[in-house]
Each structure stands twice: as structure tokens, then as C-alpha cells.
Amino acid sequence: MDTVKLRVARPTTNLDAVVRFYRDGLGFEVLGGFEDHEGFDGVMLGHPGAPYHLEFTVERGHEAPRAPTEDHLLVFYVPDPEAWSARVHRMEAAGFAPVPSRNPYWDANGRTFEDPDGYRVVLQRAAWSR
């Protein structure tokens, strides 16, 4: 499975604001994008070489819904305390304040941030364990 890549794609109505959240706050890079692809505009964000990236699309003339619940999460495990603190600081410096998690488990060792569409990202200060 080492050749498998994951793209997480979802619609937005706030493309510029969402790009700012993931690029400026989380440090993702713009990997690509497109305009008016059969009525859709989009941006792919991620880290070069990572096995995943995010795609956000806007369908012209269509209002994308907000997150259905506060528990729609992307969780990033950052085991190094200094790297974790730097990521949290970067989010706050970009103007994004932490929010209380719907599930208190994530607050014990992490910080949760909400993007402009209501989807949440957890920066978890822990190593991934199966």
C-alpha cells in the first residue's frame, strides 16, 4: 500500500478563507488548483511528498453546506512537544483561536481549531498508535 495516496475532498463556499486556514494556519502548501473546470474551481493543499492532500472545491452558483456536526475532524498527531507548540502558535498567529472539542478526549493532549466552514482540525500532542 505504499503507493496509495489519499485525497480528502470537500466543497466550500469560502475558498479563499479555507485556503488561508490550511495554508497560513496549518502550514500546508498549495500543490495545485483549477478554475472553471465544468463549473468548479478548486485548490489542492498538502505537503510535497506526503501520502495525502486536501482538495477544496467551489461549484459556481451552489452554496456548500457547513459541517453537519462539531465532530467532523481531521486529526494530526505531532509527537514532538516543540513542533506541536510551534504548530499551535502558527495557528494562533494566523488569527485562529482554539475551540473546545465536542469530544473532551481531544482537549486532554491537543488543541482543536475550526475552519471557516465549521470543520475541525485537531493538533494532537501525541504519537500515532494503533
N, C-alpha and C positions, 0 to 999 in steps of 0.2 A: 504493500500500500504506500510505499514511499514516493510514488509518482502521483498519488492522488492529491488534488488541490481542492480547497473549499472556498466557494464564493457564497457569501451571505448577502442576499439582495432584498431590498425592500423599497417601496415607494415613499416619497416625501412630497410635501408641498413647499418646503422650506430648504431648497437645495443649498443655497449659499450659507445659511445658518448651520445646517447639518455638516457641511464640509468644514466650516470653521471649528465646530466642536471636535470633530475627529482629527483634523489636521493640526490646528493650533493648540487644542487642549490635550489630545492624546498623543500627538507627535506622529500620526500617520502621514504618509506621503501620497500625493496624487499620482496614481500609477497610470491613469488614462481617463478618457472620457469621450463623450459623443454628444452631438447636437442634432435635433430633428431626425432621429432615426425612426421613421414612420410614426412621428408624433411624440417621441420620447427623447428627453435629454438625460444624460447620466454621467456620473463620476465614480471611478473606482479608486479606493483608498486602501493602503496597506503598507507593508514593509517589504522592500525588494528581497526576494529570496524566501520569504515566509510562505508556509503552505496554505495560507488563507488570505483573503482580502474581502473588503466590503464594497458593495455597489449600491448606490442610491440613485433612484430614477424619479423623474417628474414626467407625468403624462400631461401634455398640454390640454387644457380645458377640463381637467379632472382634479378634484380635491381629495388628496390622500387622507385616510383617517389617522387619528393619533393612536398611540399604543393602546391596546384594549385593556391592559392592566399595568400596575406598577411592578409586576414581577416578570416582565419580558426583559431578560437580561443578556448581556454579553459579559462574561467574567474573564478577566485577565489575571493570571497568577504571576506575581512578582515576588520571588522568594528573598531577594536581597533587600534588606531594610533601607539602605541608602538609595537604591534605584527606585524602590517603592515611594519613599518620601519625595524624591525628585519628580516622579510622575504626578503625585498628588499636588505638589507645588505648581507644576506646569499647568494643571487643570485650573487651579485657583488663580494663577497669574493671568490666564486667558479669560478670566471672568466667570468661571463655572464653579459654583459653590456645591459642596456635598449635600446630599439629601438623605434623610433617614430611609433605610431599606424597608421594604414591605416585610421581608423575612429578616428578623433580627440576627440571624446567623451571620449575614454578610457584614454587619456592623462590628462584630467582635474583632475581626482582623482585617478589615477593609474599609474602603470608602466607596460610596455609590454616588454617581453623577447622572443627571437626567439630560438627554439630548433635546433639541427643540421640538421633537415630535412625541416626547413622553417616553421613549425607550430608554432603558437604563444600562449603564456600564458600571461594573464593579471592578475596582482595583484591589485585588485580594493580596494581602501581605502574607503569602504562604507559598510553599511549593505544591505543584500539582501532585496529587496522589490518587491512585486508582481505587 
